[in-house]
Amino acid sequence: MQKERSRALLIFSLATGFVLFQFLLQFTAGILTENLMRDFTMGAIGASVLTSAYYYTYMIMQTPAGYLTDRYGARKLLIFSASLTTLACLLFALSPNAALAIIARLIMGFGVSFVFVCTLFLCRNWFPSHMYPFLVALVEAIGLLGMVFANAYTASLITHVGWHSFAYACVAISLIFTILVPCFIRNTPKRGLGQLPLDRIKPSAHFHKDVIKLFTNFRAVCNGLYAGALMTPQTVFIASWGIPFLVSSHKLNLTQAAISSSFIFLGTAIAAPFFGWFYNYCKKPRFILALMALLTAALYCVVIFVVKLDYLWLCLVFFLIGITSNVYLWNYTLIHELEPRVAASTRIGFTNTLGIGVAPVLQLILGFVLHNVAHTHHIGSIHYAVRDYQWALSLLPILCVACAVLILFCKYKEA
């Protein structure tokens, strides 16, 4: 039994490391924005398409990834994921133009689309069932805490040696996972350590039947959209126009902007284990979810409209955003009580489809608004006025308020 527990920790560490790498590919796009616009001679809309391309295939594949994980297990899919991601990173590093870079980002999103779902599959199989909400939060916390340091290093690396060197570093990291995953990942222990009751439900032989069950369940849809509407502002802010906005409005350099915004990750990483533990004792989840969405909206307003905010205070506000917005992790556990007829990983994939799906849409809208409200256009570099960024980014707190309203339509089993 002790040997199985040691293997469980090893598998958890490796899978969570892969999640961290997924976050690295996802969130560093905002740091690359200015360099990509300059090298590929793009405007705001083109840059939005390039940075959001990752999300299109990632979003589309989430529900199929959950279904495939239920049918074939995590090991085979993680091997495929690591191999394809390595090829995508190499293609991105070698891209001579925007078109090929967009294709590389599309393949990249497809490649990593299995990672999060497979990691939660392994958590359910290798750990006791009562630990599941905490492990969901812990996976996210470790990944985001790693991003606090990775973001600062990435910004410094890109500033000194260029984005191509960063892309080649990603190729090397992905290749390491391609080697390690088949060596250490196993789907289940020899003795049952986890096996949540929800895993007794087998996936339907017809994928479309499970999809119909999920998309016709109004509460399940609201649950997923809440997760998307609350996680998307931090995703879009860091991975799209937030970094250039901070450079322009708060007069920060690229590294300072990356470090300050990374405090969102730090806040989430510190608070996530607490909220994962607190979930088992919360009797009114809807109240907590609505309250946190409203607080997040207020904090985003401070970042966007108080442009003379001191750097340390700015870091503190981002830290608080990370704390208030991380309750979206509850939605990945709450989905299991909303649609019990569908296998577990398929439910997770569906929730992540809606959770991630808001991001590319909002990125394009932000790029469109920014492009059309701008008073001056300089193709190839960012020269938008602060008020132009504010007009576009004001959509983020509006979306958070919509979260608070949306969750009222999602009735959970409350004491």
C-alpha positions as CSV (number, residue, x, y, z in Angstrom):
1,M,0.0,0.0,0.0
2,Q,2.9,2.4,0.8
3,K,4.4,1.7,-2.6
4,E,1.1,2.6,-4.3
5,R,0.8,5.8,-2.3
6,S,4.3,6.8,-3.4
7,R,3.4,6.1,-7.0
8,A,0.2,8.1,-6.6
9,L,2.3,11.1,-5.5
10,L,4.7,10.6,-8.4
11,I,1.9,10.5,-10.9
12,F,0.2,13.5,-9.3
13,S,3.4,15.5,-9.5
14,L,4.1,14.6,-13.1
15,A,0.5,15.3,-14.3
16,T,0.4,18.6,-12.3
17,G,3.7,19.6,-13.9
18,F,2.1,19.0,-17.3
19,V,-0.8,21.3,-16.2
20,L,1.8,23.9,-15.3
21,F,3.3,23.7,-18.7
22,Q,-0.1,24.0,-20.2
23,F,-0.6,27.2,-18.3
24,L,2.7,28.5,-19.5
25,L,1.7,28.1,-23.1
26,Q,-1.7,29.6,-22.4
27,F,-0.8,32.7,-20.4
28,T,2.5,33.9,-21.8
29,A,0.8,34.9,-25.1
30,G,0.1,38.3,-23.5
31,I,3.9,38.8,-23.0
32,L,4.5,37.9,-26.6
33,T,1.9,40.2,-28.0
34,E,4.1,43.3,-28.8
35,N,6.9,41.2,-30.2
36,L,4.6,39.2,-32.5
37,M,2.8,42.4,-33.7
38,R,6.2,43.8,-34.6
39,D,7.7,40.7,-36.3
40,F,4.5,39.7,-38.1
41,T,3.3,43.3,-38.9
42,M,-0.1,42.9,-37.3
43,G,-2.7,45.2,-35.7
44,A,-4.9,44.6,-32.7
45,I,-7.3,42.2,-34.5
46,G,-4.6,40.1,-36.0
47,A,-2.8,39.8,-32.6
48,S,-6.1,38.8,-31.0
49,V,-6.6,36.1,-33.5
50,L,-3.1,34.8,-33.0
51,T,-3.2,34.8,-29.2
52,S,-6.7,33.3,-29.0
53,A,-6.2,30.6,-31.7
54,Y,-4.9,28.3,-28.9
55,Y,-8.4,28.5,-27.2
56,Y,-10.4,27.5,-30.3
57,T,-9.1,23.9,-30.5
58,Y,-8.7,23.7,-26.8
59,M,-12.3,24.6,-26.2
60,I,-13.7,22.4,-29.0
61,M,-11.8,19.4,-27.7
62,Q,-12.7,19.6,-24.0
63,T,-15.9,17.5,-24.1
64,P,-14.5,15.0,-26.5
65,A,-11.3,14.8,-24.4
66,G,-13.4,14.0,-21.3
67,Y,-15.3,11.3,-23.3
68,L,-12.1,9.8,-24.6
69,T,-10.5,9.8,-21.1
70,D,-13.5,7.9,-19.7
71,R,-13.2,5.3,-22.5
72,Y,-9.4,4.9,-22.9
73,G,-7.8,6.3,-19.7
74,A,-5.3,9.0,-19.1
75,R,-2.0,7.3,-20.0
76,K,-2.5,6.9,-23.8
77,L,-4.0,10.4,-24.2
78,L,-1.2,12.1,-22.2
79,I,1.4,10.4,-24.4
80,F,-0.4,11.6,-27.5
81,S,-0.8,15.1,-25.9
82,A,2.9,15.5,-25.1
83,S,4.0,14.3,-28.5
84,L,1.6,16.6,-30.4
85,T,2.4,19.6,-28.2
86,T,6.1,19.1,-28.9
87,L,5.5,19.3,-32.6
88,A,3.3,22.4,-32.2
89,C,5.9,24.2,-30.2
90,L,8.5,23.5,-32.8
91,L,6.3,24.7,-35.6
92,F,5.6,27.9,-33.6
93,A,9.3,28.5,-33.1
94,L,10.0,28.1,-36.8
95,S,7.0,30.2,-38.0
96,P,8.1,32.8,-40.6
97,N,4.7,34.5,-40.7
98,A,1.5,35.0,-38.8
99,A,-0.5,32.4,-40.7
100,L,1.9,29.6,-39.8
101,A,2.1,30.8,-36.2
102,I,-1.7,30.7,-35.9
103,I,-1.7,27.1,-37.2
104,A,0.9,26.2,-34.6
105,R,-1.2,27.8,-31.9
106,L,-4.3,25.9,-33.1
107,I,-2.3,22.6,-32.9
108,M,-0.9,23.6,-29.6
109,G,-4.4,24.1,-28.1
110,F,-5.5,20.7,-29.5
111,G,-2.4,19.0,-28.0
112,V,-2.8,20.2,-24.5
113,S,-6.6,19.9,-24.4
114,F,-6.3,16.5,-22.7
115,V,-4.0,17.5,-19.9
116,F,-6.4,19.0,-17.3
117,V,-9.1,16.4,-17.8
118,C,-6.6,13.5,-17.6
119,T,-5.1,15.0,-14.5
120,L,-8.4,15.0,-12.7
121,F,-9.1,11.5,-13.9
122,L,-5.8,10.4,-12.2
123,C,-6.8,12.3,-9.0
124,R,-10.0,10.4,-8.8
125,N,-8.4,7.0,-9.4
126,W,-5.3,7.4,-7.2
127,F,-6.6,9.3,-4.2
128,P,-9.5,8.9,-1.7
129,S,-12.7,10.3,-2.9
130,H,-13.1,12.9,-0.1
131,M,-9.8,14.5,-1.3
132,Y,-11.2,15.3,-4.8
133,P,-12.4,18.9,-4.3
134,F,-9.1,19.7,-2.5
135,L,-7.0,18.1,-5.2
136,V,-8.8,20.0,-8.0
137,A,-7.9,23.2,-6.2
138,L,-4.4,22.0,-5.5
139,V,-3.7,21.2,-9.1
140,E,-4.8,24.7,-10.1
141,A,-2.8,26.2,-7.2
142,I,0.4,24.5,-8.1
143,G,0.1,25.4,-11.8
144,L,-0.7,29.0,-11.1
145,L,1.9,29.4,-8.4
146,G,4.5,28.2,-10.9
147,M,3.2,30.8,-13.3
148,V,4.1,33.6,-10.9
149,F,7.7,32.8,-11.3
150,A,7.5,31.6,-14.9
151,N,5.8,34.8,-16.1
152,A,8.6,37.0,-14.7
153,Y,11.3,34.8,-16.1
154,T,9.6,34.6,-19.5
155,A,9.3,38.4,-19.7
156,S,13.0,38.8,-18.9
157,L,13.9,36.0,-21.4
158,I,11.9,37.5,-24.2
159,T,13.3,41.0,-23.5
160,H,16.9,39.8,-23.7
161,V,17.0,37.0,-26.3
162,G,13.7,37.2,-28.1
163,W,10.5,35.2,-28.3
164,H,12.0,32.5,-30.6
165,S,14.3,31.4,-27.8
166,F,11.3,31.1,-25.5
167,A,9.5,29.0,-28.1
168,Y,12.5,26.6,-28.4
169,A,12.6,26.3,-24.6
170,C,9.0,25.1,-24.7
171,V,10.0,22.5,-27.3
172,A,12.5,21.1,-24.9
173,I,10.1,21.1,-21.9
174,S,7.4,19.3,-24.0
175,L,9.9,16.8,-25.2
176,I,10.8,15.9,-21.5
177,F,7.1,15.2,-20.8
178,T,6.9,13.1,-24.0
179,I,9.7,10.9,-22.4
180,L,8.4,10.8,-18.8
181,V,4.7,10.2,-19.3
182,P,4.9,6.7,-20.8
183,C,7.5,5.8,-18.1
184,F,5.5,6.7,-15.0
185,I,1.8,7.4,-15.7
186,R,-0.6,4.5,-15.0
187,N,-4.4,4.8,-15.1
188,T,-5.3,3.0,-11.9
189,P,-3.5,1.5,-8.9
190,K,-3.4,-2.2,-8.3
191,R,-5.5,-1.6,-5.1
192,G,-8.3,1.0,-5.2
193,L,-7.2,4.2,-3.5
194,G,-9.7,6.5,-5.1
195,Q,-12.6,5.3,-7.2
196,L,-15.3,7.9,-6.6
197,P,-18.8,6.5,-7.0
198,L,-19.3,8.8,-10.0
199,D,-16.7,6.8,-11.9
200,R,-19.0,3.8,-11.8
201,I,-21.0,5.5,-14.6
202,K,-19.6,4.3,-17.9
203,P,-19.5,6.5,-21.0
204,S,-22.2,6.0,-23.5
205,A,-21.3,4.1,-26.7
206,H,-22.6,7.1,-28.6
207,F,-20.7,10.4,-27.8
208,H,-23.5,12.6,-29.1
209,K,-26.0,11.2,-26.6
210,D,-23.8,12.4,-23.7
211,V,-23.3,15.8,-25.3
212,I,-27.1,16.2,-25.8
213,K,-27.7,15.3,-22.1
214,L,-25.2,18.0,-21.0
215,F,-26.2,20.8,-23.3
216,T,-29.9,20.3,-22.6
217,N,-29.3,20.5,-18.9
218,F,-29.9,24.2,-18.2
219,R,-28.3,24.1,-14.7
220,A,-25.2,22.3,-16.1
221,V,-24.9,25.0,-18.8
222,C,-25.2,27.8,-16.2
223,N,-22.6,26.1,-14.0
224,G,-20.1,26.0,-16.9
225,L,-20.8,29.5,-18.1
226,Y,-20.2,30.8,-14.6
227,A,-16.8,29.2,-14.5
228,G,-16.0,30.7,-17.9
229,A,-17.3,34.1,-17.1
230,L,-15.2,34.3,-13.9
231,M,-12.0,32.7,-15.1
232,T,-12.0,34.5,-18.5
233,P,-11.2,38.0,-17.3
234,Q,-7.9,36.9,-15.7
235,T,-7.1,34.7,-18.7
236,V,-7.8,37.5,-21.2
237,F,-6.2,40.2,-19.1
238,I,-2.9,38.3,-18.8
239,A,-2.9,36.5,-22.1
240,S,-4.0,39.3,-24.3
241,W,-4.3,43.1,-23.7
242,G,-3.7,43.5,-20.0
243,I,0.1,43.5,-20.2
244,P,0.2,46.2,-22.9
245,F,-2.4,48.2,-21.0
246,L,-0.2,48.1,-17.8
247,V,2.8,49.2,-19.8
248,S,0.9,52.1,-21.3
249,S,-1.3,53.3,-18.3
250,H,0.9,52.6,-15.3
251,K,4.2,53.3,-17.0
252,L,5.7,49.9,-16.3
253,N,8.3,48.0,-18.3
254,L,7.4,44.6,-19.7
255,T,8.9,42.6,-16.8
256,Q,7.1,44.8,-14.1
257,A,3.8,44.4,-15.9
258,A,4.2,40.6,-16.1
259,I,5.2,40.4,-12.4
260,S,2.4,42.6,-11.1
261,S,-0.3,40.7,-13.1
262,S,1.2,37.4,-12.0
263,F,0.0,38.2,-8.5
264,I,-3.4,37.0,-9.7
265,F,-1.8,33.5,-9.9
266,L,-0.3,34.0,-6.5
267,G,-3.6,34.9,-4.9
268,T,-5.3,32.0,-6.6
269,A,-2.6,29.6,-5.6
270,I,-2.7,30.6,-2.0
271,A,-6.5,30.7,-1.7
272,A,-7.4,27.7,-3.8
273,P,-6.4,25.0,-1.2
274,F,-8.5,26.8,1.4
275,F,-11.5,27.1,-0.9
276,G,-11.1,23.4,-1.8
277,W,-11.2,22.5,1.9
278,F,-14.0,25.0,2.6
279,Y,-16.2,23.5,-0.2
280,N,-17.0,20.4,2.0
281,Y,-18.4,22.7,4.7
282,C,-20.2,25.4,2.6
283,K,-24.0,25.1,2.9
284,K,-24.8,28.0,0.5
285,P,-22.4,27.8,-2.5
286,R,-24.5,30.1,-4.7
287,F,-24.2,32.9,-2.2
288,I,-20.4,32.6,-2.0
289,L,-20.1,32.3,-5.8
290,A,-22.2,35.4,-6.4
291,L,-20.4,37.5,-3.8
292,M,-17.0,36.6,-5.1
293,A,-18.0,37.5,-8.7
294,L,-19.1,41.0,-7.5
295,L,-15.9,41.5,-5.5
296,T,-13.8,40.5,-8.6
297,A,-15.7,43.1,-10.7
298,A,-15.0,45.9,-8.2
299,L,-11.3,45.0,-8.1
300,Y,-11.0,45.0,-11.9
301,C,-12.5,48.4,-12.0
302,V,-9.7,49.6,-9.7
303,V,-7.0,48.2,-12.0
304,I,-8.5,49.6,-15.1
305,F,-9.6,53.0,-14.1
306,V,-7.2,54.0,-11.2
307,V,-4.2,54.5,-13.4
308,K,-2.1,56.4,-10.8
309,L,-2.2,53.4,-8.5
310,D,1.2,52.7,-6.8
311,Y,3.0,49.6,-8.1
312,L,2.8,47.8,-4.7
313,W,-0.9,48.6,-4.4
314,L,-1.4,47.3,-8.0
315,C,0.2,44.0,-7.0
316,L,-2.0,43.8,-4.0
317,V,-5.2,44.4,-6.1
318,F,-4.1,41.6,-8.5
319,F,-3.5,39.4,-5.5
320,L,-7.0,40.0,-4.2
321,I,-8.4,39.3,-7.7
322,G,-6.7,35.9,-7.6
323,I,-8.4,35.2,-4.2
324,T,-11.9,36.3,-5.1
325,S,-12.0,34.7,-8.6
326,N,-10.7,31.3,-7.8
327,V,-14.1,30.0,-6.6
328,Y,-14.8,28.9,-10.2
329,L,-12.9,25.8,-9.3
330,W,-16.0,24.7,-7.3
331,N,-17.9,24.4,-10.6
332,Y,-15.7,21.4,-11.5
333,T,-17.0,19.6,-8.5
334,L,-20.6,20.9,-8.5
335,I,-21.1,19.6,-12.1
336,H,-21.2,16.1,-10.7
337,E,-24.4,16.7,-8.8
338,L,-26.1,18.5,-11.7
339,E,-25.8,15.8,-14.4
340,P,-25.3,12.3,-12.8
341,R,-26.3,10.4,-16.0
342,V,-22.9,11.2,-17.8
343,A,-19.5,9.7,-17.0
344,A,-17.2,11.9,-14.8
345,S,-14.5,13.0,-17.2
346,T,-17.1,13.9,-19.8
347,R,-18.7,16.2,-17.3
348,I,-15.4,17.8,-16.5
349,G,-14.6,18.3,-20.2
350,F,-18.0,19.8,-20.7
351,T,-17.5,22.3,-17.9
352,N,-14.1,23.2,-19.2
353,T,-15.6,23.6,-22.7
354,L,-17.8,26.4,-21.4
355,G,-15.2,27.6,-19.0
356,I,-12.5,28.1,-21.7
357,G,-15.0,28.9,-24.5
358,V,-15.7,32.4,-23.3
359,A,-12.0,33.4,-23.6
360,P,-11.4,33.4,-27.4
361,V,-14.8,35.1,-28.0
362,L,-13.9,37.8,-25.5
363,Q,-10.4,38.2,-26.8
364,L,-11.7,38.9,-30.3
365,I,-14.3,41.3,-29.0
366,L,-11.6,43.2,-27.0
367,G,-9.4,43.4,-30.1
368,F,-12.3,44.6,-32.2
369,V,-13.3,47.3,-29.7
370,L,-9.7,48.4,-29.2
371,H,-9.1,48.6,-32.9
372,N,-12.3,50.6,-33.5
373,V,-12.1,53.1,-30.6
374,A,-8.4,53.8,-31.1
375,H,-7.7,57.3,-32.3
376,T,-4.3,56.4,-33.8
377,H,-3.3,53.2,-35.6
378,H,0.3,52.2,-35.9
379,I,0.6,48.8,-37.6
380,G,3.3,46.6,-36.2
381,S,3.5,48.1,-32.7
382,I,1.1,49.0,-29.9
383,H,0.3,52.7,-29.7
384,Y,-3.2,52.8,-28.3
385,A,-4.2,55.5,-25.9
386,V,-5.0,54.6,-22.2
387,R,-8.6,55.5,-22.7
388,D,-8.8,53.0,-25.7
389,Y,-7.6,50.2,-23.5
390,Q,-10.1,51.3,-20.8
391,W,-13.0,51.1,-23.2
392,A,-12.1,47.6,-24.2
393,L,-11.1,46.2,-20.8
394,S,-14.3,47.6,-19.1
395,L,-15.9,44.5,-20.5
396,L,-14.1,42.4,-17.9
397,P,-15.9,43.8,-14.8
398,I,-19.2,43.7,-16.7
399,L,-18.7,40.0,-17.4
400,C,-18.0,39.4,-13.7
401,V,-21.3,41.1,-12.7
402,A,-23.0,38.9,-15.3
403,C,-21.5,35.9,-13.3
404,A,-23.3,36.9,-10.2
405,V,-26.6,37.1,-12.1
406,L,-26.0,33.9,-13.9
407,I,-25.4,31.8,-10.8
408,L,-28.8,32.6,-9.5
409,F,-30.3,30.3,-12.1
410,C,-28.1,27.4,-11.0
411,K,-29.7,25.7,-8.0
412,Y,-27.4,23.3,-6.2
413,K,-28.2,21.0,-3.3
414,E,-28.0,23.5,-0.5
415,A,-28.6,23.0,3.2
